[in-house]
């Protein structure tokens, strides 16, 4: 019998990394600082009534013109400068090993409004079964020219259902929308954990929590925002963004995995 699957799903900016991914290598090549760049994106969003993700993708191409080639490999190089929170680089293997010890299979998914190409250049890219994020379309010369995928805070939720049903190909819509009984879905919501950092993660956190899974909000210094999300019943837990061995976050996730293992064992007994 196949092992039950645990899906750990993560936002990226300020969840696995302290800042927006563009605030690292990309900003170093521009004539504006991070604050000014994001203010310009906000102005464009409001002026043209644009999706905020499309705004920043446009501004990256516009302001980076003449400074970057904007091939996929150029974006991936920017990913090498992205910093990660303490313990992140070893986190995935530790969770895999712990799930294995409990008779479970662990899968990691990234669901981000950031840029997929930059994430692909980070040292943890290979740890994810799938990376769902904003992405560019490239012309015949391999240069970015148009958005191929924009992932905002509400469209993120479709990927929870893709993981739930096992329909991971973003171009497959029929299978995603087909009715599948809960007990026949590849990863039950009760076996899913979502990690986020704030309001942009609320739809995913709430959806996961309402369907029997667990949502965790992480914070850096000020935990007031995280506590608000707990009080509003948006998330189950709030922890400092410390993924190191023995951290409070690791202990909580291991406890969730223990619960999942116990529930799956009971399910098997009921089936017999």
Residue pairs with C-beta under 8 A, 6 or more apart in sequence:
2 105
3 103
3 104
3 105
4 103
4 104
4 105
4 191
4 260
4 264
5 104
5 105
5 106
5 107
5 186
5 187
5 191
6 99
6 104
6 105
6 106
6 107
6 187
6 191
6 192
6 193
6 257
6 260
7 107
7 108
7 109
7 163
7 187
7 191
7 192
7 193
8 95
8 106
8 107
8 108
8 109
8 193
8 195
8 253
9 108
9 109
9 110
9 111
9 159
9 160
9 163
9 192
9 193
9 194
9 195
9 204
9 208
10 16
10 108
10 109
10 110
10 111
10 112
10 194
10 195
10 196
11 111
11 112
11 195
11 196
11 197
11 200
11 201
11 204
12 21
12 110
12 112
12 114
12 119
12 133
13 19
13 20
13 21
13 112
13 113
13 114
13 197
14 20
14 197
14 198
14 220
14 241
15 195
15 196
15 197
15 201
15 218
15 241
16 84
16 85
16 88
16 124
16 195
16 243
17 82
17 83
17 84
17 85
18 83
18 85
18 220
18 241
19 34
19 83
20 34
20 38
20 114
21 78
21 79
21 82
21 114
21 115
21 118
21 119
22 34
22 37
22 56
22 60
22 114
22 115
22 118
23 34
24 78
24 81
24 82
24 83
25 77
25 78
25 79
25 80
25 81
25 82
26 60
26 64
26 68
26 78
26 118
27 33
27 34
27 37
28 81
29 64
29 67
29 68
30 37
30 63
30 64
30 67
31 63
32 40
32 63
37 59
37 63
38 56
40 59
40 63
41 52
41 55
41 56
41 59
42 52
42 55
44 50
44 55
44 58
44 59
45 51
45 52
45 55
48 55
50 58
51 150
51 152
52 152
53 113
53 134
53 147
53 150
53 151
53 152
54 147
54 150
57 115
57 134
57 136
57 147
57 150
60 115
61 70
61 144
64 70
68 74
69 143
70 136
70 143
70 144
71 138
71 142
71 143
71 144
72 117
72 120
72 136
72 138
72 142
72 144
75 115
75 117
75 118
75 120
75 121
75 136
75 144
76 117
76 118
76 120
76 121
77 121
78 118
78 121
79 117
79 118
79 119
79 120
79 121
79 122
79 125
80 121
80 122
80 123
82 118
82 121
82 122
84 122
84 123
84 124
85 218
85 241
85 242
85 243
86 241
86 242
86 243
86 244
87 242
87 243
87 244
87 245
87 247
87 250
88 124
88 243
89 123
89 124
90 244
90 245
91 243
91 250
92 108
92 124
92 127
93 127
94 245
94 250
95 106
95 108
95 253
95 257
96 106
98 106
98 254
98 257
99 105
99 106
99 257
100 106
102 257
102 258
102 260
102 261
103 261
103 264
103 265
104 257
104 260
104 261
104 264
106 257
107 129
107 163
107 187
108 127
108 128
108 129
109 128
109 129
109 130
109 131
109 132
109 159
109 163
110 119
110 128
110 130
110 131
110 132
110 133
111 132
111 133
111 151
111 156
111 159
111 160
111 204
112 119
112 131
112 132
112 133
112 134
112 151
113 133
113 134
113 151
113 152
113 153
113 156
113 200
114 133
114 134
115 133
115 134
115 135
115 136
116 131
116 132
116 133
116 134
116 135
116 149
117 135
117 136
119 125
119 131
119 133
120 131
125 131
129 168
130 159
130 163
130 168
132 151
132 156
132 159
132 162
132 170
133 149
133 151
134 147
134 149
134 150
134 151
135 147
135 148
135 149
136 144
136 145
136 146
136 147
136 148
137 144
137 145
137 146
137 147
137 148
138 144
138 145
139 145
149 170
151 159
153 199
153 200
153 201
153 202
153 203
153 204
154 203
156 201
156 203
156 204
157 203
157 204
157 207
158 176
160 189
160 192
160 194
160 204
160 207
160 208
161 167
161 176
162 168
162 170
162 176
163 186
163 187
163 192
164 185
164 186
164 187
164 188
164 189
164 192
165 175
165 176
165 180
165 185
165 186
166 185
166 186
166 187
167 175
167 176
182 188
188 212
189 208
189 211
189 212
189 213
190 211
190 212
190 213
190 260
190 263
191 213
191 260
191 264
192 208
192 211
192 213
192 214
193 208
193 213
193 214
193 215
193 216
193 253
193 256
194 201
194 204
194 205
194 208
194 213
194 214
194 215
194 216
195 216
195 218
196 202
196 204
196 205
196 215
196 216
196 217
196 218
196 235
197 217
197 218
197 219
197 241
198 217
198 225
198 229
199 229
201 217
202 229
202 234
204 215
205 215
205 217
205 229
205 234
205 235
206 215
206 233
206 234
208 214
208 215
209 215
209 233
209 234
209 235
209 236
214 236
214 237
214 256
215 234
215 235
215 236
215 237
216 235
216 236
216 237
216 238
216 239
216 249
216 252
216 253
217 225
217 226
217 229
217 230
217 234
217 235
217 237
217 238
217 239
218 226
218 238
218 239
218 240
218 241
218 249
219 225
219 226
219 238
219 239
219 240
219 241
220 240
220 241
223 238
223 240
226 235
226 238
227 238
229 235
229 238
230 236
230 237
230 238
237 252
239 247
239 248
239 249
239 252
240 247
240 248
240 249
241 249
242 248
242 249
243 249
243 250
244 250
